[in-house]
Amino acid sequence: MPINSLIWGKSDDLPFPYPLACHLLDTAAMAAALWNSYLTDAQRRMVAEGFGVAVEEGEGLLAFWAGLHDVGKCGPSFQGQSSGPQPGFLSEPEFSGPQGWMYEGSVRHERVSHLVVPALLAGCGYDVACRPGRSVAHQVGQIVGGHHGVYGPMLDRVTLADPCRAEPRVGASEGWVEQRAALVALLHAVCGRPVVPTRVAPAGVAVLVTGLVVLADWLASKTGWVLARLGQWRAVGDEDWVAHFERAVRAAPAAVAGAQLAAPVWRSAGSFAEAFPQITEPYALQADVGRRLPELVRGAGLLLVTAPTGDGKTEGGLFGARVLGAAFGCAGLAVLLPTMATTDAMWSRVRAYVAGNTVEDTPVTLLHGLAWLNADYALDGADSVLDDGCTSTTAGAFLRRRHVGLLAGAAVGTWDQAAMAVLPVRFNALRWLGLSGKTLIIDEAHAYDAYGHALTVRLLEWLGHLGVPVVLLSATLSGSIAQRLVHAYLAGAGHTRQPEVSCAYPGWLFADADSGQVTASPTIPTSRARNLQVDVHPVRHTHTPSEAGGRARLLSEQLAPLYDAAQDSGSVLVVCNTVPDAQKTFLALSRRSGSRRPRVLLLHARMPVWQREEITNTLIGMLGPTAVRPKQSLIVVSTQIAEQSLDVDFDLVVSDLAPLAQLLQRAGRGHRHVLGNRGSRPSWALTPRLVVLSPTGQLPPCAWGEVYDTALLRRTHTLLIDRAGQPVAVPGDVAGMIETVYAELNHLADQTLQDDRERARREAVQSAAADTASIPAPGTLTDLYPVTARDIDAGAVTTRLGADSERILPIYTDRDNRRWLDPACTTELPLPAQGNKRLDRDTVADLIRLTVQAPASYLPDTAAETKAPEEWSRTPVAAELRLLPHYVISEGAVHGYDAGGHSLHLDSQLGLVRTRARR
C-alpha cells in the first residue's frame, strides 16, 4: 500500500505539515550517523554483543529501530488532535477511530508505539509468541516507547500479539493498520533489512539504545533540520521516500558534527611523561601508576587510588583513565566531584588537560546546578586564546541543553550528575548513553553519607554491568567501604565470587572487569610525608571569651600571636561545625583587642552566592598555590566548605571536634604548599599543627544538632586522646586510624556501645532508603519499566539526604509595599519586560547571585509572602525561588522575617542569621 504523505509528523512552527514518513526516515538516518561518528568502539561492541549480532550489523539495526520511534503517531489520537492540521482523510471510513464512551480520550503516541511495534516486527521475522520478557520485539517496543523519557509497563501476551484488540484506540481500522505496516516495511528496506537479533539484550544495553533513539529523534526534530528537509521535499515533489532518506543520510553527519557529538581523539601517550610533559618530576604515586598500570590493563576495570591530599591523585587518575579508555575503546572522559566549588576548579584543570592532549576539538561541559553562572563557561565564553598545539574545548548551545551535558566528549560535574542515572527519573537513558562512552573518575569517593554511598554502590553495579572503566580517588577511604565499592563493580560485571580487597596507603589497586582479579600495589613512599601535631583541648561549648575553660576562651589563647605586634604575622583557619557557631566565633574574634588587629573573614554556606565567590577568590589570591603570603595576619572562620572547596594554605588549623576523616581534610588546609620565595612560616607555626576543640559533656553538644554521628565523634575523640603526645605520621598512620574509627559493627565485637549500634541502625535505614529510591540492580532485569517512573515524587529521588533544598532570595519591602532587592531600595524586584512572559537570562543570573541556599524548613510552606511572584511562573529557576521578606521601617532600619518559631534576616557580614524565638 502506498504511504499517505498527509499523515503528518511535525507541524509546529512550520509553513506546511511535515510527513510522518519523512521524520521517521530522518531519525533513522540520524541514528546511523550517530552509530558511526558518535558511539565509541566499546559502545558499538556492547550493543552488538548484547543483541547477539555482528558489530557491522548494528548500524542498520539501530537505524531501523530509531525510525520506528514515532510509528505511534500513525493513529487517530495523534492525527486527530485539535491543535494539529486535521487532514481530510480522517473522515474516510478506513481511518475511523473506535466508537463508544469506553474509548473516549486519547492515547499518547509513544504509548501507541510501544503497543504496536512488537506485532509489526513480527512481519520482519521477530518472535512475538514467546513471553514478553524473552521477546526482542517487546524489548524494542519498550525502547521506542521510552523515547519521551519514560518506559511503559511490560505488555501481556495478548497485547503483544494483537495490540488493536487489546487497545482499539491505537487505530484498529484498516487504513491505520496498513499505513503502519507500510511505514515499517519502508524503514526495514532503506535500513538494509537488518538481521533479527538472537537474544534479548541486558538492561544496560537496552537503556543505552534508548538514549541513542532519543538523541536521534531530538536532532531530527530541530527546527532548522526539519525546515531544510521540508523545503527539499516540497521542491522535488515526487514523494520518493527512498530519495528523501538518501538526502537525510548525506545531511546527518554534518548535523551530528554541528551538535559537537563526537568521541575525543587523544594524542598518543604511552607514558605518564607523555600525558603530562609539564610534570618533569612526578610524585612516586604518579610514577608507579604510570609504570605498572599499562602492563595490567587489557580491557575495562576499576582503578582505586588512595593517597593524602597533594600526592598527585588527580593526574594519576587522569592517566589511569587514559590507559583504561584506550584498552576498552572508551574514549570519553567524565570527572565527578562532591561540591560545586571543587567542580568549578576541576573543570578548569580538565579543560587544560583535554586541550593539550586531544588532536581534534573536544567540548568539556561543566555540569551542576549553577554551571551557567560560571563566567568562564558562559555561552559567549569561547576560548579567547588557544596555545600552540591545543584544541578548542568550548561547548556549544546543544550540549548546554538540559539532559545532554554528559553526551559531550568530556564532562566535569558534581557526583549527582552520575548518581541521578540510578534514580528513576525521566530521560536517565541519556545519562547512560553519555556515561557508557566514557571512563568515569569519581574524586573524593569517601565524601558521602550512607545514603550517598548506597547510590554509589548501585551506580558501580550498573557501570560494571556495562563494562564502563572507572577510577575512584580518595584521601580517607576506609577499607570496608573500598571493598564494598570494588565488589559492587565486579558484581555488576557478573562475578559472583568476590576477592579480598586491600589497598595500600598511599597506593592503588586495579580490579579487572573480565577476570575479576584484583591487583594491588605495595605501599608507595611519598616525598610529602610529614608529622602532624594534634592538640586536643577539652572545652565547654560556650561563646563567652571571659569564661574559663570555655571554647571562646581557649580559641582566644590559641590565636593570641595574631593579635600581638611582637609576634610574626601568619594565617589561621578556624573550622566550625555549624553556621551559628561560625557566626558567633567571627563576631568574638572581630571584637577582640590587641596590639595589632588581624584581618578576620567569615565564609560559610549560608551566604549569598556573590559573597561566597568574592571571599573565596580573595582567599585564593592571598593564600593560593601561587600567592605571595600576606603581611597582615589573617583569620578565616569557616564551616565544612573549607574541607574540600579551597586550595589554600594556612599556617595553623583550629577545628571543632569532627569525625576523623573530616579532621584530616581540615588539617590538609595547613602547610599545604611549598612556599619557596613566596614567604615563610611564622615562628609559632613552623610545623603542621591541628588544634581540636573537643566539647566536654554530651557529644555532640545540643547546639550542633545531628550534624555528625555520635559514635564517630566519640571514637575520634577516644583515638586522639589515646594518641596524646604522638604526632600523626601522614600518610603512615592514616589508614590505621581510619580503620579504628570507621570499623563496622561486626568488626567491633565486644567494643560496641549503644551509639555504635545506633550508627549501624541509622546507616542501615539510609542504605535502605537509597535502595528503595534507586532503580533495580541490572543483573536479571529484563523489564525496563522500573528504570523510570512517570509520576515520581521529587523528594524520593534526591541524591543527598538532608541536603539544602531551597534557594532563598532576600527582598526588602518599603512602607509603600514596593519590593526591592537591596535594603537601600535602589533596585526593584524585576518582572518580565512588557510583551514577554519570562525574565531574561541575565536577570535570572543576577537574582541567583543574590540567593542563599538553606533548608526548606526555614520558611513556612504556606506563607504567600515567601512565594515567587506569579509573573515568574514561566521562568525556569526563578519560579522555584523562595522569597525572604525584610521590612524597611525607616532609613537604615530593617526588620527580618518572623518564620514562626524563629526569625530570619540577611546580615551583610554574617550571612543568613536564624534566631530562635524566646519562650
ZAMARGU-4260 file (C-alpha; in steps of 0.2 Angstrom, whole numbers, plus 5000, padded with zeros to 4 digits):
<rodrens>
0) 5000/5000/5000 | 5007/5017/4996 | 5012/5028/5011 | 5000/5043/5013 | 5010/5058/5014
5) 4996/5068/5023 | 4999/5058/5038 | 5009/5071/5047 | 5023/5070/5060 | 5028/5088/5063
10) 5018/5105/5062 | 5023/5117/5075 | 5032/5132/5068 | 5032/5125/5050 | 5024/5133/5035
15) 5017/5116/5030 | 5014/5099/5039 | 5029/5088/5038 | 5025/5070/5033 | 5027/5057/5047
20) 5037/5045/5035 | 5050/5059/5032 | 5053/5061/5051 | 5055/5043/5053 | 5067/5042/5039
25) 5076/5057/5046 | 5078/5049/5063 | 5084/5033/5055 | 5097/5042/5045 | 5102/5052/5061
30) 5104/5036/5071 | 5116/5029/5058 | 5126/5044/5059 | 5127/5043/5077 | 5132/5025/5077
35) 5147/5029/5065 | 5153/5045/5072 | 5147/5047/5090 | 5147/5030/5098 | 5164/5023/5104
40) 5171/5006/5099 | 5166/5000/5116 | 5148/5006/5114 | 5146/4998/5097 | 5153/4982/5104
45) 5141/4982/5119 | 5126/4984/5108 | 5131/4970/5096 | 5136/4958/5109 | 5120/4962/5119
50) 5109/4958/5105 | 5119/4944/5098 | 5123/4952/5081 | 5139/4956/5072 | 5146/4974/5075
55) 5144/4978/5057 | 5126/4974/5058 | 5122/4986/5072 | 5121/5002/5061 | 5106/4996/5051
60) 5098/4988/5066 | 5098/5004/5077 | 5094/5015/5062 | 5078/5004/5059 | 5073/5004/5077
65) 5076/5023/5079 | 5065/5026/5064 | 5051/5016/5072 | 5050/5028/5087 | 5035/5038/5081
70) 5025/5025/5072 | 5013/5028/5086 | 5009/5045/5078 | 5000/5035/5064 | 4984/5033/5073
75) 4968/5043/5077 | 4973/5050/5094 | 4988/5060/5087 | 4982/5063/5069 | 4965/5070/5075
80) 4971/5081/5089 | 4963/5098/5089 | 4979/5108/5088 | 4985/5098/5073 | 4982/5101/5054
85) 4967/5090/5054 | 4970/5081/5037 | 4955/5077/5027 | 4957/5058/5026 | 4952/5057/5044
90) 4934/5057/5038 | 4936/5041/5027 | 4929/5025/5035 | 4946/5016/5034 | 4954/5029/5046
95) 4940/5029/5058 | 4943/5028/5077 | 4934/5016/5089 | 4916/5021/5094 | 4908/5021/5112
100) 4911/5030/5128 | 4923/5017/5134 | 4935/5024/5120 | 4934/5042/5124 | 4951/5050/5127
105) 4967/5049/5118 | 4982/5038/5120 | 4999/5046/5119 | 5009/5042/5103 | 5024/5035/5112
110) 5012/5023/5121 | 5005/5018/5104 | 5022/5015/5098 | 5026/5003/5112 | 5009/4994/5109
115) 5010/4991/5090 | 5029/4990/5086 | 5031/4972/5093 | 5017/4965/5082 | 5023/4975/5067
120) 5041/4967/5070 | 5033/4950/5068 | 5032/4954/5049 | 5051/4956/5049 | 5054/4939/5057
125) 5054/4944/5076 | 5046/4931/5088 | 5030/4938/5097 | 5024/4921/5103 | 5036/4920/5117
130) 5034/4928/5135 | 5036/4947/5134 | 5052/4946/5145 | 5060/4935/5132 | 5054/4944/5117
135) 5066/4955/5107 | 5051/4963/5099 | 5044/4968/5115 | 5061/4975/5121 | 5061/4985/5105
140) 5044/4991/5109 | 5048/4997/5126 | 5064/5005/5119 | 5054/5016/5106 | 5040/5018/5118
145) 5053/5026/5130 | 5059/5040/5118 | 5050/5053/5128 | 5060/5048/5143 | 5049/5036/5152
150) 5046/5017/5149 | 5029/5010/5148 | 5024/4994/5158 | 5028/4977/5151 | 5014/4971/5139
155) 5005/4954/5142 | 5005/4941/5129 | 4988/4945/5122 | 4993/4963/5119 | 5010/4958/5112
160) 5002/4948/5099 | 4986/4959/5095 | 4988/4977/5101 | 4972/4983/5091 | 4961/4971/5100
165) 4968/4975/5117 | 4968/4994/5114 | 4957/4999/5099 | 4962/5017/5102 | 4979/5014/5094
170) 4969/5014/5077 | 4962/4997/5073 | 4954/5002/5057 | 4961/4995/5040 | 4969/5012/5035
175) 4979/5014/5051 | 4985/4996/5051 | 4990/4996/5033 | 4999/5013/5034 | 5009/5007/5050
180) 5014/4991/5041 | 5019/5001/5026 | 5030/5013/5036 | 5039/4998/5045 | 5042/4990/5028
185) 5049/5006/5021 | 5061/5008/5036 | 5066/4990/5035 | 5070/4991/5017 | 5080/5008/5017
190) 5090/5001/5033 | 5096/4986/5023 | 5083/4974/5030 | 5094/4971/5046 | 5096/4954/5054
195) 5084/4949/5068 | 5094/4949/5085 | 5096/4932/5093 | 5093/4937/5111 | 5085/4950/5122
200) 5099/4962/5127 | 5105/4966/5145 | 5096/4980/5153 | 5110/4992/5152 | 5112/4989/5133
205) 5093/4992/5131 | 5094/5008/5141 | 5110/5014/5130 | 5100/5011/5114 | 5085/5020/5121
210) 5097/5035/5124 | 5103/5034/5106 | 5085/5034/5099 | 5080/5049/5110 | 5096/5058/5104
215) 5092/5054/5085 | 5074/5060/5087 | 5080/5076/5095 | 5092/5080/5082 | 5080/5076/5068
220) 5067/5087/5077 | 5077/5103/5077 | 5068/5116/5068 | 5082/5120/5056 | 5084/5102/5051
225) 5065/5100/5048 | 5064/5116/5038 | 5078/5111/5027 | 5071/5093/5024 | 5054/5100/5021
230) 5060/5113/5009 | 5069/5099/4999 | 5054/5088/5000 | 5042/5100/4993 | 5054/5107/4980
235) 5056/5089/4972 | 5038/5085/4974 | 5040/5067/4969 | 5036/5058/4985 | 5051/5047/4983
240) 5054/5041/5000 | 5070/5032/4996 | 5077/5048/4989 | 5072/5058/5004 | 5081/5045/5015
245) 5097/5046/5004 | 5096/5065/5006 | 5094/5063/5025 | 5109/5051/5026 | 5120/5064/5017
250) 5115/5078/5028 | 5115/5069/5045 | 5134/5068/5048 | 5135/5087/5047 | 5121/5089/5060
255) 5129/5077/5072 | 5145/5086/5070 | 5137/5103/5072 | 5130/5097/5089 | 5148/5093/5094
260) 5144/5074/5096 | 5160/5065/5094 | 5171/5055/5105 | 5188/5063/5109 | 5203/5058/5099
265) 5218/5058/5111 | 5236/5060/5107 | 5247/5045/5109 | 5253/5044/5127 | 5261/5028/5131
270) 5269/5035/5147 | 5264/5047/5161 | 5278/5059/5155 | 5269/5060/5138 | 5252/5064/5145
275) 5259/5077/5157 | 5275/5084/5149 | 5274/5099/5161 | 5277/5087/5176 | 5296/5084/5175
280) 5297/5076/5192 | 5281/5066/5195 | 5277/5060/5213 | 5280/5042/5217 | 5262/5038/5216
285) 5261/5045/5198 | 5276/5037/5193 | 5271/5020/5200 | 5254/5021/5191 | 5262/5026/5175
290) 5274/5012/5175 | 5264/4997/5181 | 5246/5000/5176 | 5248/4999/5157 | 5255/4982/5160
295) 5240/4976/5169 | 5226/4983/5159 | 5218/4973/5145 | 5201/4980/5145 | 5188/4988/5157
300) 5190/4988/5175 | 5191/4999/5191 | 5206/5008/5197 | 5206/5014/5215 | 5219/5027/5221
305) 5221/5031/5239 | 5233/5044/5245 | 5234/5060/5255 | 5230/5077/5248 | 5244/5084/5237
310) 5251/5067/5232 | 5245/5069/5214 | 5230/5058/5214 | 5221/5069/5200 | 5235/5067/5187
315) 5237/5049/5192 | 5218/5046/5190 | 5218/5056/5173 | 5232/5045/5166 | 5224/5029/5173
320) 5208/5034/5164 | 5218/5037/5148 | 5225/5019/5149 | 5208/5011/5154 | 5199/5020/5140
325) 5212/5016/5127 | 5211/4997/5132 | 5192/4996/5131 | 5189/5008/5117 | 5180/5020/5128
330) 5187/5037/5123 | 5176/5049/5133 | 5180/5056/5150 | 5169/5061/5165 | 5176/5068/5181
335) 5164/5070/5196 | 5167/5078/5212 | 5157/5081/5228 | 5154/5100/5228 | 5151/5114/5215
340) 5166/5124/5221 | 5178/5109/5218 | 5169/5105/5202 | 5172/5123/5195 | 5191/5122/5200
345) 5192/5104/5192 | 5184/5110/5176 | 5197/5122/5173 | 5211/5109/5176 | 5202/5096/5165
350) 5199/5109/5151 | 5218/5112/5150 | 5222/5094/5150 | 5210/5090/5136 | 5216/5105/5126
355) 5233/5099/5127 | 5230/5080/5124 | 5217/5079/5110 | 5220/5081/5092 | 5203/5087/5087
360) 5191/5100/5096 | 5183/5092/5111 | 5170/5101/5121 | 5171/5100/5140 | 5155/5103/5149
365) 5153/5109/5166 | 5138/5101/5175 | 5130/5107/5191 | 5115/5117/5196 | 5124/5134/5194
370) 5136/5130/5180 | 5128/5143/5169 | 5133/5156/5182 | 5152/5152/5179 | 5159/5167/5169
375) 5171/5156/5160 | 5158/5144/5155 | 5146/5157/5149 | 5139/5154/5131 | 5149/5168/5124
380) 5165/5162/5134 | 5173/5154/5119 | 5192/5150/5120 | 5199/5168/5120 | 5217/5162/5117
385) 5222/5144/5111 | 5240/5140/5115 | 5250/5132/5100 | 5246/5114/5099 | 5230/5115/5109
390) 5212/5111/5103 | 5196/5120/5107 | 5186/5114/5122 | 5171/5126/5121 | 5154/5118/5122
395) 5141/5124/5111 | 5122/5128/5113 | 5116/5110/5111 | 5127/5102/5124 | 5121/5115/5136
400) 5103/5109/5135 | 5095/5100/5149 | 5099/5082/5150 | 5113/5081/5137 | 5128/5088/5146
405) 5135/5070/5149 | 5135/5067/5130 | 5150/5079/5127 | 5166/5070/5124 | 5172/5076/5141
410) 5162/5082/5156 | 5166/5088/5173 | 5152/5089/5186 | 5146/5085/5203 | 5144/5067/5208
415) 5125/5070/5207 | 5126/5070/5189 | 5130/5052/5188 | 5120/5047/5204 | 5104/5053/5195
420) 5107/5039/5182 | 5102/5026/5195 | 5087/5035/5200 | 5070/5033/5190 | 5070/5050/5183
425) 5064/5055/5165 | 5077/5054/5152 | 5090/5045/5163 | 5093/5034/5147 | 5103/5050/5140
430) 5114/5050/5155 | 5118/5031/5152 | 5121/5035/5134 | 5134/5048/5140 | 5142/5038/5154
435) 5143/5022/5144 | 5155/5030/5132 | 5167/5037/5145 | 5180/5032/5158 | 5172/5039/5174
440) 5183/5047/5188 | 5175/5049/5205 | 5185/5060/5216 | 5183/5061/5235 | 5175/5044/5234
445) 5174/5045/5253 | 5164/5061/5254 | 5146/5054/5256 | 5135/5048/5269 | 5127/5030/5270
450) 5113/5036/5258 | 5125/5043/5245 | 5137/5028/5247 | 5122/5016/5243 | 5118/5026/5227
455) 5137/5025/5223 | 5136/5006/5225 | 5121/5004/5213 | 5130/5016/5201 | 5145/5005/5201
460) 5135/4989/5198 | 5127/4997/5183 | 5144/5003/5177 | 5152/4986/5179 | 5137/4979/5170
465) 5141/4990/5155 | 5159/4987/5157 | 5162/5006/5159 | 5180/5009/5166 | 5180/5018/5182
470) 5193/5027/5193 | 5190/5031/5211 | 5201/5043/5221 | 5201/5046/5239 | 5211/5053/5253
475) 5202/5044/5268 | 5193/5029/5262 | 5190/5015/5274 | 5195/4998/5270 | 5177/4991/5272
480) 5170/5005/5260 | 5184/5002/5247 | 5179/4983/5247 | 5161/4987/5245 | 5164/4998/5230
485) 5175/4986/5221 | 5164/4972/5225 | 5149/4981/5218 | 5158/4985/5202 | 5164/4967/5200
490) 5146/4960/5204 | 5139/4971/5190 | 5152/4964/5178 | 5145/4946/5183 | 5157/4940/5196
495) 5148/4931/5210 | 5164/4926/5219 | 5171/4942/5227 | 5190/4943/5231 | 5198/4951/5246
500) 5201/4969/5243 | 5215/4978/5252 | 5223/4994/5246 | 5239/5001/5252 | 5240/5019/5258
505) 5247/5028/5248 | 5244/5015/5234 | 5232/5009/5221 | 5223/4993/5215 | 5215/4988/5199
510) 5200/4976/5198 | 5199/4968/5181 | 5181/4968/5174 | 5184/4952/5163 | 5193/4941/5175
515) 5188/4948/5192 | 5206/4948/5198 | 5211/4962/5209 | 5230/4968/5209 | 5236/4979/5222
520) 5252/4990/5223 | 5263/4990/5238 | 5263/5005/5249 | 5271/5019/5239 | 5283/5030/5248
525) 5279/5049/5247 | 5291/5064/5247 | 5277/5074/5256 | 5277/5063/5272 | 5275/5074/5287
530) 5271/5073/5305 | 5255/5082/5310 | 5254/5088/5328 | 5237/5086/5335 | 5232/5095/5351
535) 5216/5091/5359 | 5208/5103/5371 | 5193/5099/5381 | 5181/5114/5381 | 5164/5119/5387
540) 5154/5124/5371 | 5151/5142/5375 | 5155/5158/5366 | 5159/5169/5381 | 5178/5174/5380
545) 5179/5178/5398 | 5173/5160/5403 | 5187/5150/5409 | 5188/5133/5401 | 5176/5139/5388
550) 5178/5137/5369 | 5179/5155/5366 | 5192/5157/5379 | 5203/5143/5373 | 5202/5149/5355
555) 5207/5166/5360 | 5223/5159/5368 | 5227/5149/5353 | 5226/5164/5342 | 5235/5176/5353
560) 5250/5178/5342 | 5240/5186/5328 | 5234/5200/5340 | 5252/5203/5346 | 5263/5215/5336
565) 5278/5207/5344 | 5274/5190/5335 | 5277/5185/5317 | 5261/5188/5306 | 5253/5172/5300
570) 5236/5165/5294 | 5224/5153/5304 | 5209/5143/5298 | 5196/5141/5311 | 5183/5127/5306
575) 5166/5127/5315 | 5153/5113/5313 | 5138/5124/5311 | 5134/5141/5304 | 5128/5149/5320
580) 5145/5144/5329 | 5154/5151/5314 | 5145/5167/5315 | 5147/5169/5334 | 5165/5164/5333
585) 5168/5178/5319 | 5160/5191/5330 | 5170/5187/5345 | 5187/5187/5335 | 5182/5203/5326
590) 5179/5212/5343 | 5195/5205/5352 | 5208/5219/5355 | 5227/5218/5355 | 5242/5227/5350
595) 5238/5223/5332 | 5222/5219/5323 | 5222/5204/5311 | 5210/5203/5296 | 5195/5192/5300
600) 5185/5184/5287 | 5169/5173/5288 | 5165/5160/5274 | 5150/5148/5275 | 5136/5141/5265
605) 5123/5152/5271 | 5130/5167/5262 | 5123/5174/5245 | 5132/5167/5230 | 5141/5183/5225
610) 5148/5185/5243 | 5154/5167/5244 | 5163/5169/5227 | 5170/5185/5232 | 5178/5179/5248
615) 5184/5163/5240 | 5193/5172/5226 | 5200/5184/5240 | 5207/5169/5249 | 5214/5161/5234
620) 5223/5177/5230 | 5230/5178/5247 | 5234/5160/5251 | 5233/5150/5235 | 5246/5140/5227
625) 5255/5154/5218 | 5251/5168/5231 | 5263/5179/5240 | 5260/5177/5259 | 5251/5192/5265
630) 5260/5204/5278 | 5244/5207/5288 | 5239/5192/5300 | 5223/5183/5294 | 5210/5173/5302
635) 5197/5164/5292 | 5182/5157/5301 | 5173/5144/5291 | 5162/5128/5291 | 5163/5111/5282
640) 5165/5120/5265 | 5183/5123/5269 | 5187/5104/5269 | 5186/5102/5250 | 5182/5118/5241
645) 5198/5128/5245 | 5216/5126/5238 | 5223/5137/5251 | 5237/5136/5263 | 5236/5141/5282
650) 5250/5141/5295 | 5238/5134/5308 | 5221/5125/5308 | 5209/5125/5323 | 5194/5114/5322
655) 5179/5109/5332 | 5179/5090/5335 | 5173/5081/5320 | 5174/5063/5313 | 5192/5058/5309
660) 5190/5059/5290 | 5184/5077/5291 | 5198/5082/5303 | 5211/5075/5292 | 5203/5085/5277
665) 5203/5101/5288 | 5221/5098/5293 | 5226/5097/5275 | 5222/5115/5273 | 5238/5119/5284
670) 5256/5118/5277 | 5248/5113/5261 | 5260/5121/5249 | 5279/5123/5247 | 5281/5142/5250
675) 5298/5144/5242 | 5301/5163/5239 | 5283/5167/5242 | 5285/5169/5260 | 5289/5160/5276
680) 5280/5152/5291 | 5279/5161/5307 | 5289/5156/5322 | 5273/5150/5331 | 5268/5138/5317
685) 5285/5131/5309 | 5277/5113/5308 | 5260/5107/5304 | 5248/5108/5319 | 5230/5104/5321
690) 5221/5111/5336 | 5205/5101/5341 | 5192/5109/5352 | 5183/5094/5360 | 5167/5098/5369
695) 5165/5092/5387 | 5149/5083/5392 | 5137/5077/5379 | 5143/5073/5361 | 5138/5081/5351
700) 5133/5096/5361 | 5115/5102/5358 | 5120/5117/5348 | 5127/5105/5334 | 5111/5095/5332
705) 5114/5080/5321 | 5127/5087/5310 | 5139/5072/5315 | 5136/5054/5321 | 5138/5052/5340
710) 5148/5036/5338 | 5161/5043/5326 | 5163/5059/5337 | 5166/5048/5352 | 5178/5036/5343
715) 5188/5050/5335 | 5190/5059/5352 | 5195/5042/5361 | 5208/5039/5347 | 5215/5056/5348
720) 5216/5055/5367 | 5224/5038/5367 | 5237/5045/5355 | 5240/5061/5365 | 5258/5067/5363
725) 5261/5057/5347 | 5261/5066/5331 | 5251/5058/5316 | 5263/5052/5303 | 5255/5057/5286
730) 5252/5046/5277 | 5259/5031/5288 | 5247/5032/5302 | 5232/5037/5292 | 5225/5021/5286
735) 5226/5013/5303 | 5217/5027/5311 | 5203/5027/5298 | 5200/5009/5301 | 5200/5011/5320
740) 5186/5025/5319 | 5176/5018/5305 | 5176/5000/5309 | 5159/4992/5305 | 5148/4985/5319
745) 5153/4967/5315 | 5171/4971/5317 | 5169/4980/5334 | 5164/4964/5343 | 5164/4967/5362
750) 5169/4985/5360 | 5152/4991/5354 | 5142/5004/5363 | 5125/5010/5361 | 5130/5024/5350
755) 5139/5011/5338 | 5123/5001/5337 | 5113/5017/5334 | 5125/5022/5320 | 5123/5005/5312
760) 5104/5006/5313 | 5105/5024/5305 | 5116/5019/5291 | 5105/5004/5288 | 5090/5015/5286
765) 5099/5027/5275 | 5105/5012/5264 | 5088/5005/5263 | 5081/5022/5258 | 5093/5023/5244
770) 5089/5005/5238 | 5070/5010/5238 | 5073/5026/5228 | 5085/5019/5216 | 5082/5008/5200
775) 5085/4989/5202 | 5102/4981/5200 | 5105/4977/5182 | 5109/4958/5184 | 5092/4950/5179
780) 5082/4965/5174 | 5073/4962/5158 | 5058/4974/5160 | 5063/4992/5158 | 5048/4999/5166
785) 5056/5001/5184 | 5071/5011/5176 | 5059/5026/5175 | 5044/5032/5184 | 5031/5044/5176
790) 5024/5051/5192 | 5038/5050/5204 | 5039/5061/5220 | 5053/5073/5218 | 5058/5070/5236
795) 5060/5052/5233 | 5074/5055/5220 | 5086/5066/5230 | 5104/5061/5229 | 5108/5068/5246
800) 5098/5065/5262 | 5096/5081/5272 | 5104/5092/5259 | 5100/5110/5257 | 5085/5110/5246
805) 5079/5128/5243 | 5087/5144/5236 | 5081/5159/5246 | 5080/5177/5239 | 5081/5191/5252
810) 5069/5205/5247 | 5065/5222/5255 | 5048/5229/5257 | 5046/5248/5260 | 5032/5257/5268
815) 5023/5258/5251 | 5024/5239/5250 | 5035/5240/5235 | 5048/5226/5234 | 5067/5229/5232
820) 5082/5218/5230 | 5093/5229/5242 | 5090/5237/5259 | 5093/5254/5252 | 5078/5251/5240
825) 5088/5256/5224 | 5084/5240/5213 | 5066/5234/5212 | 5061/5216/5211 | 5061/5213/5192
830) 5046/5207/5182 | 5046/5202/5164 | 5048/5216/5151 | 5032/5222/5143 | 5026/5209/5130
835) 5037/5195/5137 | 5031/5180/5148 | 5048/5177/5156 | 5063/5185/5164 | 5078/5186/5153
840) 5093/5176/5157 | 5104/5190/5163 | 5091/5195/5176 | 5089/5177/5182 | 5108/5176/5184
845) 5108/5192/5194 | 5094/5185/5205 | 5103/5169/5208 | 5119/5178/5214 | 5109/5186/5227
850) 5101/5170/5234 | 5106/5160/5249 | 5105/5141/5250 | 5095/5135/5265 | 5084/5120/5271
855) 5066/5120/5266 | 5061/5120/5284 | 5067/5138/5286 | 5052/5146/5278 | 5034/5141/5281
860) 5027/5131/5266 | 5010/5140/5266 | 5016/5158/5268 | 5011/5168/5252 | 5024/5182/5255
865) 5038/5169/5253 | 5032/5163/5236 | 5040/5169/5220 | 5029/5182/5210 | 5016/5174/5199
870) 5024/5184/5184 | 5040/5172/5187 | 5030/5156/5185 | 5035/5153/5167 | 5054/5157/5170
875) 5064/5142/5174 | 5074/5143/5190 | 5066/5159/5196 | 5049/5151/5198 | 5057/5139/5211
880) 5065/5153/5222 | 5058/5157/5239 | 5057/5175/5245 | 5064/5180/5262 | 5055/5197/5266
885) 5063/5210/5275 | 5054/5226/5281 | 5062/5243/5279 | 5054/5253/5293 | 5065/5269/5292
890) 5080/5275/5283 | 5094/5262/5288 | 5082/5251/5299 | 5077/5234/5293 | 5067/5221/5302
895) 5069/5202/5297 | 5056/5189/5294 | 5046/5180/5308 | 5045/5162/5301 | 5036/5156/5316
900) 5047/5149/5330 | 5062/5158/5323 | 5066/5174/5314 | 5077/5176/5298 | 5087/5190/5292
905) 5102/5193/5280 | 5117/5202/5288 | 5130/5210/5277 | 5144/5201/5286 | 5137/5186/5294
910) 5126/5180/5280 | 5109/5172/5284 | 5105/5173/5303 | 5092/5162/5311 | 5087/5167/5328
915) 5076/5156/5338 | 5061/5164/5347 | 5062/5165/5365 | 5050/5156/5376
</rodrens>
